Amino acid sequence: MLENFACDKNIPETSQFPLCNTSLSYENRAKDLISRLTLQEKAEQLGNHAAGISRLGVPAYEWWSEALHGVASVGYGVHFNATVPGATSFLTVILSAASFNTTLWFKMGQVVSTEARAMYNVGLAGLTYWSPTINVFRDPRGLQEVGKEGNSTGNRLKVSSSCKHYTAYDLDKWKGVDRFHFDAKVTKQDLEDTFQPPFRSCVEEGRVSSVMCTYNRVNDIPTCTDPDLLKGVIIEQWNLDGYIVSDCDSIEVYYDRIKYAATPEDAVTMALKAGLNMNYRDFLLRYIENAVKLNKIEESIVDQALIYNYIVLMRLGFFDRDPKLHPFGNLGPSNVCTEEHQELAFDAVKQGIVLLDNKKALFLSKNTTKNLVVIGPNGNTTMAMISIYAGIPCEYTTPLQRLQKYISSVTYAAGCLFVNCTKESLIWPATRVAATADVVVLVMGLDQSIEQEDLDRENLILPGY
């Protein structure tokens, strides 16, 4: 179990500090905390794993957790165990987006935030989740994004969330170009009309407490070092009430891979001066001390970056003693994987399904279907069904298992071992089984061996064709 709060009243020598005084403003409490830190301690707070400060009664904190479509096990901040063995997992984000039902999205957000807070209360999770991904994308098979319609990507809803990846970021690895070297050439009009609306809506309407900038450049300038995009837009125009964090190793990429910065100290200086508050990984904390000592950046800018990080944690109650005494303190393991949450997840699937054509084949009749055959490697898989950036679901259910509960006689034939179907030895057995069926259900689609983060497809051809 994680030590998950500061200002423990049982430690009077630290709990009496102004930073623990809940009658003060968050800003004043944050300033008091920062005033007590050495430069080295400040540096150690600028990465996703913020070091503990034992002399002040502040435990270490892991900022990186994920909750793209349920509390995920991807980030370092979440730990499933016997107390909470799994969490509600909604299916891939593009599916829920296809419902075009904002009420549904709100309910999903309530479920995820409730389960996340419940896990925090028992020391199994943090309070900051670097989700959702709201990049505009135009490939309907995308696993993380919600679509290409700017209005639908912006409306989503406890805990702190972060909208990512800012901005004009729609390439991972494609035809020899990777996300680290990608330079998006975007006109001002296209930026304002296409790529910025989801993020603007996320900050202004959703009142998100964080935005994540990323690896790519926009018109030659890396996003996390661009003061116009960070300070000028996110902070001054949209009035972000929170912090800006870089994607994994982004600042290091600017120095090491694309040579945008001459030295590591230059890279971290440009990022902090542009408005960055935190670096996912440790590049910023490794070089910021030396940057200050070399007079490349003032320590006051480091202080200003930290203020917003701490304000977010204070708004979440991290500095308000035992979380069980706070609002939402009654949440616990019994609030995770509830029947109500599972019913909503099932309903979300039904609302997102798009039926292109129905030639009187659906719905399947229990009475008239005597022999159903399910074909396809994804017909009896679990991991492909829960998609990318997932946690441990409350239960695993394959399409085959669901159909077996509905139809009395179901036969399964994989057809291929994997979705890329490199060997054809199972195709003919599947063909023979199909010939005996009243109804054949072909479970098509991809898995993460075909397309995922850092792996883009170059064509629309079905894998194995």
C-alpha positions in Angstrom: 0.0 0.0 0.0 1.3 3.4 -0.9 1.8 6.3 1.5 -0.7 8.5 -0.1 -1.1 11.8 1.8 0.9 14.6 3.4 0.3 16.7 6.5 -0.3 13.7 8.8 -1.8 15.2 12.0 0.1 12.5 14.0 3.4 14.2 13.0 2.9 17.6 14.7 6.4 18.9 13.8 5.3 19.0 10.1 1.5 19.2 10.2 1.8 22.7 11.7 3.5 24.2 8.6 1.4 26.7 6.7 1.5 24.3 3.7 -0.9 22.1 5.8 -3.2 24.9 6.8 -6.4 24.4 4.9 -7.7 27.8 5.8 -5.0 29.4 3.5 -5.3 29.6 -0.3 -3.8 26.8 -2.4 -1.4 29.3 -3.9 -0.1 30.4 -0.5 0.2 26.9 0.8 2.2 25.9 -2.4 4.5 28.9 -2.0 5.2 28.0 1.6 6.1 24.5 0.6 8.4 25.7 -2.2 10.1 28.2 0.1 11.3 25.3 2.3 12.9 23.4 -0.5 16.5 23.4 -1.7 17.3 23.6 -5.4 18.0 19.9 -5.5 14.7 19.1 -3.8 12.9 21.4 -6.3 14.6 19.5 -9.2 13.4 16.2 -7.8 9.8 17.4 -7.9 9.9 18.1 -11.7 9.5 14.5 -13.0 6.6 12.1 -12.9 8.1 10.4 -9.9 8.3 13.2 -7.3 10.7 12.3 -4.5 9.6 12.3 -1.0 10.6 15.1 1.4 10.7 13.4 4.7 11.7 16.4 6.8 8.5 18.1 5.7 6.3 15.0 6.0 5.7 14.9 2.2 5.7 11.4 0.7 6.9 10.5 -2.7 4.2 10.9 -5.4 3.8 9.2 -8.7 2.1 11.5 -11.2 1.8 9.0 -14.0 -1.4 7.1 -14.1 -3.6 6.3 -17.1 -7.4 6.0 -17.4 -8.1 6.1 -21.2 -11.1 3.9 -20.9 -10.9 2.7 -17.3 -8.3 2.7 -14.5 -5.3 1.3 -16.3 -2.2 -0.6 -15.2 0.0 1.1 -17.7 1.3 3.9 -15.5 3.4 3.6 -12.4 0.7 5.1 -10.1 -1.8 2.2 -10.2 -1.4 -1.1 -8.4 -3.9 -3.9 -8.6 -3.8 -6.6 -6.0 -6.2 -8.8 -4.0 -7.9 -5.8 -2.5 -8.8 -4.4 -5.9 -8.0 -7.1 -8.5 -9.5 -5.2 -11.5 -11.5 -2.2 -12.6 -14.3 -1.4 -15.0 -12.9 -1.4 -18.5 -14.9 0.4 -21.3 -14.0 -0.6 -24.8 -11.8 1.3 -27.1 -12.4 5.1 -27.1 -13.4 5.4 -30.8 -16.3 3.0 -30.0 -17.8 5.2 -27.2 -17.2 8.3 -29.4 -19.3 6.6 -32.2 -22.3 6.8 -29.9 -22.2 10.7 -30.1 -23.9 10.6 -26.7 -22.4 13.2 -24.4 -24.5 12.0 -21.5 -22.9 8.6 -21.9 -19.4 10.0 -21.9 -20.2 11.9 -18.7 -21.4 8.8 -17.0 -18.3 6.9 -18.1 -16.2 9.7 -16.7 -18.1 9.4 -13.4 -17.4 5.7 -13.2 -13.7 5.9 -14.0 -13.2 8.8 -11.5 -15.1 7.0 -8.8 -13.1 3.8 -9.2 -9.8 5.8 -9.4 -10.6 7.7 -6.2 -11.7 4.5 -4.5 -8.3 2.9 -5.3 -6.5 6.0 -4.0 -8.3 5.8 -0.7 -6.8 2.4 -0.1 -3.3 3.3 -1.3 -3.5 1.6 -4.6 -3.5 4.6 -7.0 -2.7 8.2 -7.4 -4.9 11.2 -8.1 -3.5 12.4 -11.5 -4.4 10.6 -14.7 -2.8 11.5 -18.0 -5.9 10.8 -20.1 -7.7 11.3 -22.3 -6.1 11.3 -25.7 -8.0 13.8 -27.9 -5.8 14.1 -30.9 -7.6 14.6 -34.2 -7.1 11.5 -36.4 -8.6 10.3 -39.6 -8.1 6.5 -39.5 -11.2 4.8 -38.0 -9.1 2.1 -36.5 -7.3 4.3 -34.1 -7.0 2.9 -30.6 -6.5 5.9 -28.4 -8.2 8.8 -30.1 -11.9 9.7 -30.3 -12.1 10.8 -33.9 -11.7 13.5 -36.4 -14.7 15.6 -35.5 -13.3 18.5 -33.5 -16.5 19.0 -31.5 -16.8 15.3 -30.5 -13.2 15.1 -29.3 -13.5 17.9 -26.8 -16.5 17.0 -24.6 -15.4 14.6 -21.8 -15.4 14.8 -17.7 -12.8 13.3 -7.8 -9.4 13.1 -9.8 -7.2 15.1 -12.1 -7.1 14.4 -15.9 -4.7 15.6 -18.6 -5.7 16.1 -22.2 -3.0 15.0 -24.7 -1.1 15.1 -27.0 -0.8 18.8 -27.8 -0.8 19.6 -30.7 -1.1 18.7 -34.5 0.2 15.3 -33.4 -1.2 12.6 -35.7 1.8 10.5 -36.7 3.7 7.8 -34.8 5.8 5.9 -37.3 4.9 6.0 -41.0 7.0 5.5 -44.1 10.3 6.2 -42.4 9.2 9.1 -40.3 8.7 8.7 -36.5 7.0 10.8 -34.0 10.3 12.1 -32.6 11.3 13.7 -36.0 7.8 14.6 -37.2 7.4 18.3 -38.1 3.8 19.2 -38.7 3.5 21.9 -41.3 0.2 23.5 -40.4 -1.4 26.7 -41.5 -2.7 29.0 -38.8 -6.3 28.5 -40.1 -5.9 24.7 -40.0 -4.4 24.8 -36.6 -7.3 26.9 -35.2 -10.1 25.1 -37.1 -8.9 21.5 -36.8 -6.3 20.7 -34.2 -6.8 23.3 -31.4 -10.6 23.0 -30.8 -10.5 19.7 -28.9 -7.8 21.1 -26.5 -9.5 24.4 -26.2 -12.7 22.8 -25.3 -10.9 20.5 -22.9 -9.5 23.4 -21.0 -12.3 26.0 -21.2 -15.3 23.8 -21.0 -14.0 20.6 -19.4 -11.8 22.6 -17.0 -9.1 20.0 -17.2 -6.2 20.4 -14.8 -3.4 19.5 -17.2 -2.4 19.4 -20.8 0.4 17.2 -22.2 2.6 18.5 -24.9 4.6 16.0 -27.0 7.5 15.1 -29.2 6.6 16.6 -32.6 7.4 20.0 -33.9 4.8 22.4 -35.3 6.2 24.6 -38.1 9.8 23.8 -37.0 9.4 24.4 -33.2 9.0 21.5 -30.7 5.6 21.9 -29.0 7.0 21.7 -25.4 9.5 24.6 -26.1 7.1 26.9 -27.9 6.0 29.8 -25.7 3.3 30.8 -28.1 1.6 27.4 -27.9 2.1 26.9 -24.2 2.1 30.3 -22.4 0.5 32.2 -25.1 -2.4 29.8 -25.8 -2.9 27.3 -23.1 -2.2 29.6 -20.1 -3.0 33.1 -21.3 -5.8 32.5 -23.8 -7.5 29.4 -22.4 -6.6 30.1 -18.8 -5.5 26.6 -17.8 -6.0 26.1 -14.1 -3.3 23.5 -13.7 0.0 22.3 -15.1 1.6 21.4 -18.5 3.5 18.1 -18.6 5.7 16.8 -21.4 5.2 13.4 -23.0 7.7 10.7 -22.2 11.3 11.9 -22.8 10.1 14.7 -25.1 12.7 17.2 -23.7 15.5 14.7 -24.1 14.4 14.2 -27.7 14.8 17.9 -28.5 18.4 17.6 -27.5 19.5 14.1 -28.2 17.5 13.1 -31.3 16.6 16.2 -33.3 19.4 18.5 -32.0 17.1 21.4 -31.5 18.9 22.3 -28.3 22.7 22.6 -28.2 23.0 21.3 -24.6 20.7 19.4 -22.1 20.6 22.6 -20.1 19.4 24.6 -23.1 16.6 22.0 -23.7 15.3 22.2 -20.1 15.6 26.0 -20.0 13.6 26.4 -23.2 10.9 24.1 -21.9 10.4 25.8 -18.5 10.6 29.3 -20.0 7.9 28.2 -22.6 5.5 27.3 -19.7 6.2 23.6 -19.0 5.7 22.5 -15.4 6.8 18.9 -15.4 8.8 16.4 -17.5 7.6 12.8 -17.8 10.8 10.9 -17.0 13.8 12.5 -15.4 15.6 14.6 -18.0 14.4 17.9 -16.6 15.3 17.1 -13.0 18.8 15.8 -14.1 19.8 19.1 -15.8 17.8 21.9 -14.3 20.1 22.4 -11.3 23.1 22.9 -13.6 21.0 25.2 -15.8 20.4 27.5 -12.8 24.0 27.4 -11.8 25.0 28.3 -15.4 22.6 31.3 -15.2 20.6 30.0 -18.1 17.4 30.2 -16.1 16.4 31.8 -12.9 15.4 29.7 -9.9 12.2 31.7 -9.6 11.0 30.2 -12.9 11.6 26.7 -11.4 9.5 27.9 -8.4 6.7 29.1 -10.6 6.6 25.8 -12.5 6.3 23.9 -9.2 3.5 26.1 -7.8 0.9 24.8 -10.3 1.9 21.2 -9.7 1.4 21.6 -6.0 -1.8 23.5 -6.4 -3.3 20.6 -8.3 -2.4 18.1 -5.6 -3.8 20.5 -2.9 -7.1 20.8 -4.8 -7.2 17.0 -4.8 -6.7 16.8 -1.0 -3.2 15.3 -1.1 -2.1 17.8 1.5 -5.2 17.6 3.7 -4.3 14.6 5.8 -6.0 11.2 5.7 -8.1 10.8 2.5 -10.8 8.9 4.3 -11.7 12.2 6.1 -12.3 14.1 2.8 -15.2 14.3 0.4 -15.2 11.0 -1.5 -13.4 9.5 1.5 -16.2 6.9 1.8 -15.2 5.3 -1.6 -13.4 2.0 -1.4 -13.1 -1.4 -3.1 -16.8 -2.0 -2.9 -17.2 0.9 -5.4 -15.1 -0.8 -8.0 -16.5 -3.2 -10.6 -20.0 -2.7 -9.3 -23.0 -4.3 -11.2 -24.1 -0.8 -12.2 -20.7 0.0 -13.7 -20.6 -3.2 -15.6 -24.1 -2.5 -17.0 -23.0 0.9 -18.2 -19.9 -0.6 -19.9 -22.2 -3.0 -21.7 -24.6 -0.3 -22.7 -21.7 1.9 -24.0 -20.7 -1.0 -26.3 -24.2 -1.2 -27.7 -24.5 2.5 -28.2 -21.2 2.7 -30.1 -21.7 -0.2 -32.5 -22.2 1.0 -36.1 -24.3 -1.3 -38.3 -23.5 -0.6 -41.9 -25.9 -3.1 -43.5 -28.4 -5.6 -42.2 -29.8 -7.9 -44.8 -32.2 -9.6 -42.3 -29.3 -11.5 -40.8 -29.6 -9.8 -37.4 -30.8 -10.3 -34.8 -29.8 -13.9 -34.2 -32.7 -16.1 -33.2 -32.2 -18.6 -30.4 -35.0 -20.7 -31.9 -34.0 -20.8 -35.5 -30.2 -20.9 -35.2 -29.3 -24.6 -34.7 -25.6 -24.4 -35.5 -23.6 -21.2 -35.2 -20.0 -21.1 -36.3 -17.6 -18.4 -35.1 -14.5 -17.9 -37.2 -11.5 -15.6 -36.7 -8.5 -15.3 -34.3 -10.2 -12.4 -32.6 -13.3 -14.5 -32.0 -11.8 -16.1 -28.9 -9.3 -13.5 -27.7 -9.4 -11.4 -24.5 -6.6 -8.8 -24.7 -7.4 -7.6 -28.2 -11.0 -6.9 -27.0 -9.9 -4.5 -24.2 -7.6 -2.5 -26.6 -4.6 -0.3 -25.7 -3.8 1.5 -22.5 -6.1 -0.9 -20.5 -6.0 -2.2 -17.0 -7.2 -5.5 -15.6 -10.9 -5.7 -16.3 -13.5 -7.0 -13.8 -13.7 -10.0 -16.0 -12.6 -11.2 -19.5 -15.2 -12.2 -22.0 -14.6 -13.2 -25.6 -17.1 -12.9 -28.4 -17.2 -16.7 -28.5 -18.1 -16.9 -24.8 -20.9 -14.4 -25.2 -22.4 -16.2 -28.2 -22.2 -19.5 -26.4 -24.4 -18.1 -23.7 -27.0 -17.1 -26.3 -27.0 -20.0 -28.8 -27.0 -23.6 -27.6 -24.8 -25.0 -30.4 -21.7 -23.0 -31.2 -18.5 -24.2 -33.0 -15.3 -22.2 -33.2 -12.6 -22.3 -35.9 -9.8 -19.8 -35.7 -9.1 -19.8 -39.4 -5.7 -18.2 -38.6 -3.5 -18.3 -35.6 -3.0 -14.5 -35.6 -4.6 -11.6 -37.4 -1.7 -11.3 -39.9 -2.5 -14.8 -41.0 1.0 -15.8 -42.1 0.1 -19.5 -42.3 -2.9 -20.8 -44.2 -3.1 -24.2 -42.6 -6.2 -23.4 -40.5 -8.2 -21.7 -43.3 -9.5 -24.9 -45.0 -10.6 -26.5 -41.7 -12.6 -23.3 -41.0 -14.1 -23.4 -44.4 -15.3 -27.0 -43.9 -16.9 -26.1 -40.5 -18.6 -23.1 -42.0 -20.3 -25.2 -44.6 -22.2 -27.0 -41.8 -23.5 -23.9 -40.2 -26.9 -22.1 -40.2 -25.1 -18.9 -39.4 -21.4 -17.9 -39.6 -20.1 -15.0 -37.5 -16.7 -13.7 -38.8 -14.8 -11.8 -36.2 -12.5 -9.6 -38.2 -10.2 -6.7 -37.1 -6.7 -5.9 -36.0 -4.7 -6.3 -32.9 -1.7 -4.4 -31.6 0.8 -6.4 -33.7 -0.7 -4.6 -36.8 -1.2 -1.1 -35.5 -0.6 0.6 -32.1 1.3 3.4 -30.6 4.6 3.9 -32.5 3.3 1.7 -35.3 1.2 3.1 -38.0 -0.2 1.2 -40.9 0.6 2.2 -44.5 -2.6 0.9 -46.1 -6.2 -0.1 -45.5 -5.8 -3.7 -46.7 -7.0 -6.3 -44.3 -4.1 -8.0 -42.6 -3.2 -11.4 -44.1 -4.6 -10.5 -47.5 
